[in-house]
Amino acid sequence: MLTERIMYNALLKKDSSFEGIFFVAVKTTGIFCRPTCTARKPKKENVEFFDTSKDAILHGYRPCKVCTPLEKSGSMPDYIKKLIKEINDKPGIKIKDWHLRERGFEPNKIRRWFKKNHNMTFQSYQRMMRLNNAFTKIQSGGKVTDAAFDSGYESLSGFNDSFKTTVGKSPTKSMDKKVINITRMETPVGPMYACGTEKGICLFDFTDRRMLETEFKELSKYLNAVILPGDNKFFSLLKKEVGEYFEGKRKSFTVPLDAPGTEFQKGVWEELKKIPYGETISYKTQAERLKNPKGVRAVANANGHNRISILIPCHRVIGENGTLTGYGGGLWRKKWLLDFEKKNL
């Protein structure tokens, strides 16, 4: 049970695991906040809790200017969107610190945002985008020299060194390598990474998932590929369908998937896709449906290796006694998704 005592303690601790679960309103100020708000904490008798921001507004509360509860968790600021669009439109561009200052941006602020949300600095992000552009040109039959200089590199030796460090091979020996494009998407349950190949979406997972680095390594190994920031032909459809899902308008997905794994894992993931929207099954039931001698534990382990959250709905599998167990994105997200689907059946 999510009691007021639990919620108030989460508020005092600024516990991010409760993001999206509740909002807290302060009677004395007339504002409402996220659980993680950094503003001074009110006394327990001066607060009330709401399931949604809409409920808080309907009760006459205003959104806090410190934690901006009406924005999606992990929302990308407009100035970051402009920078990324500029980089996408001009792959060879080099935006340095003094360019940022000319645009009215503080370089350290930009650096911190990219480090937090992409685990790399802004300059590293730009280099990866230039490499992605060059890699695509070479894979399409373009000359290495043209690809290097068109992508903003000032010397061929510098390009070769950077390329080999990232891809693992020199440009002329990289034709057997593939590119996995990666992008960041915002959702009501937090930001997510999406990865795509020529065949479909190969990863869609939460940016704070602990196994994320392992998932990236597995993908690179399975597909003999390098993961680079960039666009993919399936990203626009993914964003459209995921947006419709979170609006309560979509109950199944058509975007193609590319989920490499063992034959057993693939069979488990296919069974997951058969669970209807808004319904749940137990791990035991899933194992029985698969008729596989490996048993419940092996099935649960394969569920845990699912890299494509929501689209392959491992959140719809629960314990035999009805408990919510085993979700890489966090149990609060599992609860949120199940409650959301039941409301929108």
Secondary structure, DSSP 8 states (H G I E B T S, - for coil): ---HHHHHHHHHHT-GGGTTT-EEEETTTTEEE-TT--S----GGGEEEESSHHHHHHTT-EE-TTT-TTS-TT---HHHHHHHHHHHH-TT----HHHHHHTT--HHHHHHHHHHHHSS-HHHHHHHHHHHHHHHHHHTT--HHHHHHHTT-S-HHHHHHHHHHHHSS-GGG-TT-EEEEEEEE--TT--EEEEE-SSSEEEEEETT-TTHHHHHHHHHHHHTEEEEE---TTHHHHHHHHHHHHTT--SS--S-B-----HHHHHHHHHHTTS-TT--EEHHHHHHHHT-TTHHHHHHHHHHT--BTTTS-GGGEE-TTS-----TT-HHHHHHHHHHHHHT-
